[in-house]
Amino acid sequence: MTTTNPASLRPLAVVTGASAGLGREFSRQLAERGFDLLLVARDADRLRALADELALQHGVHAEAWPADLSRDDGMRTLAEHLKALDRVMVLVNNAGFGTKGKLATRPVGEQATMLELHVMAPMLLTRAVLPGMIERREGRIITVASVASFTASPGNVNYCATKAYQRVFMEALAMEVAGTGVQVQALCPGFTHTEFHDRMQIDKTKGIPSWAWLTADRVVRESLDAAFGDGPVVVIPGKRYRGVVFALRHMPMWVRGLMQERYGRARI
Ligand SMILES: NC(=O)c1ccc[n+]([C@@H]2O[C@H](COP(=O)([O-])OP(=O)(O)OC[C@H]3O[C@@H](n4cnc5c(N)ncnc54)[C@H](OP(=O)(O)O)[C@@H]3O)[C@@H](O)[C@H]2O)c1
């Protein structure tokens, strides 16, 4: 069972951060849509279990590719592999994490890891698949940014900054690939039920109202419907969040500052 088998006639999708949360859901829904899968994350056991499950359920090839994408060797080896495969139809840059606390108190290594994972890895992987997609005049690249990409908040300095990079990276790339048959998307979800907040030991029942939570199923469905249906470059799942982003983009800086002081501790 290997997606590197060029004999497969199914299109190939690569999902980073596939072992949990949104990445797991992307993998599931892409398998439903008939894609072979290359599943990437650090937890090899979870990836293999998911690959076997999806292969059995949907009759696709699914391969686990365990890698730490915050490490130079992890991201570069995968990028080389994708380039050599030359048949990636969908790339989902999804792997990511958040941290809790002000920059001055956080370990510098952890913050550097975030920049490698959120900035360098998506850039290298996108660069690896892009020429093949342009040549074949077909391909989709989705990078999972966040509603946080539209704001800046204390305790979230590098998270907001790296998510803004991801969104702007996709927006600018969309202009470059216009007319080539390649579509790119910056997916900007708000609070979504995954392992993201648990990994930060944030109590999800405190401070974030229940109406604010989205399901991974819904976020991924809106993303893929847009990606395969000529949707916008920036996809913000849920009407409420589209309203939040509209307000963030148009409110004066001083009002935004006041709101950040008051609500800025929430992480999305
Ligand atoms: N949940 C939300 O509220 C929310 C809102 C907006 C945006 N997002 C974004 O959505 C994306 C997915 O997060 P999620 O909510 O699905 O969180 P999650 O459930 O914690 O999943 C994160 C995934 O990233 C993988 N990952 C983390 N570090 C990695 C590394 N160094 N190398 C390779 N893979 C790594 C994890 O797998 P391993 O541990 O096995 O490596 C896991 O598969 C992130 O980019 C996040 O910023 C989330």
The ligand as an SDF file (V2000), in Angstrom:
LIG
                    3D

 48 52  0  0  0  0  0  0  0  0999 V2000
   -8.5310   24.4360   16.4640 N   0  0  0  0  0  0  0  0  0  0  0  0
   -8.6560   25.7340   16.2900 C   0  0  0  0  0  0  0  0  0  0  0  0
   -9.4130   26.4260   17.0190 O   0  0  0  0  0  0  0  0  0  0  0  0
   -7.9270   26.4060   15.1520 C   0  0  0  0  0  0  0  0  0  0  0  0
   -8.3790   27.6670   14.7260 C   0  0  0  0  0  0  0  0  0  0  0  0
   -7.7080   28.2960   13.6850 C   0  0  0  0  0  0  0  0  0  0  0  0
   -6.6360   27.6860   13.0570 C   0  0  0  0  0  0  0  0  0  0  0  0
   -6.2020   26.4660   13.5050 N   0  0  0  0  0  0  0  0  0  0  0  0
   -5.0390   25.8650   12.8030 C   0  0  0  0  0  0  0  0  0  0  0  0
   -5.4160   24.5940   12.3310 O   0  0  0  0  0  0  0  0  0  0  0  0
   -4.2420   23.7850   12.1220 C   0  0  0  0  0  0  0  0  0  0  0  0
   -4.4970   22.3850   12.6720 C   0  0  0  0  0  0  0  0  0  0  0  0
   -4.6800   22.4720   14.0730 O   0  0  0  0  0  0  0  0  0  0  0  0
   -5.7810   21.6170   14.8390 P   0  0  0  0  0  0  0  0  0  0  0  0
   -6.7440   22.5780   15.4230 O   0  0  0  0  0  0  0  0  0  0  0  0
   -6.2600   20.5080   13.9990 O   0  0  0  0  0  0  0  0  0  0  0  0
   -4.8730   21.0920   16.0530 O   0  0  0  0  0  0  0  0  0  0  0  0
   -4.5000   19.6070   16.5400 P   0  0  0  0  0  0  0  0  0  0  0  0
   -5.7260   18.8010   16.6810 O   0  0  0  0  0  0  0  0  0  0  0  0
   -3.6320   19.8140   17.7230 O   0  0  0  0  0  0  0  0  0  0  0  0
   -3.6350   19.0240   15.3230 O   0  0  0  0  0  0  0  0  0  0  0  0
   -2.3660   19.5430   15.0220 C   0  0  0  0  0  0  0  0  0  0  0  0
   -1.6740   18.6140   14.0210 C   0  0  0  0  0  0  0  0  0  0  0  0
   -0.3830   19.1530   13.7030 O   0  0  0  0  0  0  0  0  0  0  0  0
    0.6010   18.1130   13.8690 C   0  0  0  0  0  0  0  0  0  0  0  0
    1.8880   18.6840   14.2200 N   0  0  0  0  0  0  0  0  0  0  0  0
    2.1770   19.5020   15.2800 C   0  0  0  0  0  0  0  0  0  0  0  0
    3.4900   19.7840   15.3210 N   0  0  0  0  0  0  0  0  0  0  0  0
    4.0380   19.1250   14.2470 C   0  0  0  0  0  0  0  0  0  0  0  0
    5.3680   19.0140   13.7460 C   0  0  0  0  0  0  0  0  0  0  0  0
    6.4130   19.6050   14.3740 N   0  0  0  0  0  0  0  0  0  0  0  0
    5.5800   18.2800   12.6330 N   0  0  0  0  0  0  0  0  0  0  0  0
    4.5560   17.6660   12.0250 C   0  0  0  0  0  0  0  0  0  0  0  0
    3.2830   17.7260   12.4310 N   0  0  0  0  0  0  0  0  0  0  0  0
    3.0250   18.4540   13.5530 C   0  0  0  0  0  0  0  0  0  0  0  0
    0.0220   17.2250   14.9740 C   0  0  0  0  0  0  0  0  0  0  0  0
    0.4860   15.8970   14.9040 O   0  0  0  0  0  0  0  0  0  0  0  0
    1.6910   15.2280   15.7430 P   0  0  0  0  0  0  0  0  0  0  0  0
    1.5830   15.6780   17.1580 O   0  0  0  0  0  0  0  0  0  0  0  0
    1.4630   13.7590   15.5280 O   0  0  0  0  0  0  0  0  0  0  0  0
    2.9440   15.7060   15.0770 O   0  0  0  0  0  0  0  0  0  0  0  0
   -1.4520   17.2320   14.6010 C   0  0  0  0  0  0  0  0  0  0  0  0
   -1.6830   16.2770   13.5900 O   0  0  0  0  0  0  0  0  0  0  0  0
   -3.1060   24.5250   12.8350 C   0  0  0  0  0  0  0  0  0  0  0  0
   -2.2890   25.1480   11.8570 O   0  0  0  0  0  0  0  0  0  0  0  0
   -3.8230   25.5850   13.6780 C   0  0  0  0  0  0  0  0  0  0  0  0
   -3.0410   26.7460   13.8530 O   0  0  0  0  0  0  0  0  0  0  0  0
   -6.8220   25.8080   14.5260 C   0  0  0  0  0  0  0  0  0  0  0  0
  1  2  1  0
  2  3  2  0
  2  4  1  0
  4  5  1  0
  4 48  2  0
  5  6  2  0
  6  7  1  0
  7  8  2  0
  8  9  1  0
  8 48  1  0
  9 10  1  0
  9 46  1  0
 10 11  1  0
 11 12  1  0
 11 44  1  0
 12 13  1  0
 13 14  1  0
 14 15  2  0
 14 16  1  0
 14 17  1  0
 17 18  1  0
 18 19  2  0
 18 20  1  0
 18 21  1  0
 21 22  1  0
 22 23  1  0
 23 24  1  0
 23 42  1  0
 24 25  1  0
 25 26  1  0
 25 36  1  0
 26 27  1  0
 26 35  1  0
 27 28  2  0
 28 29  1  0
 29 30  1  0
 29 35  2  0
 30 31  1  0
 30 32  2  0
 32 33  1  0
 33 34  2  0
 34 35  1  0
 36 37  1  0
 36 42  1  0
 37 38  1  0
 38 39  2  0
 38 40  1  0
 38 41  1  0
 42 43  1  0
 44 45  1  0
 44 46  1  0
 46 47  1  0
M  CHG  2   8   1  16  -1
M  END
$$$$
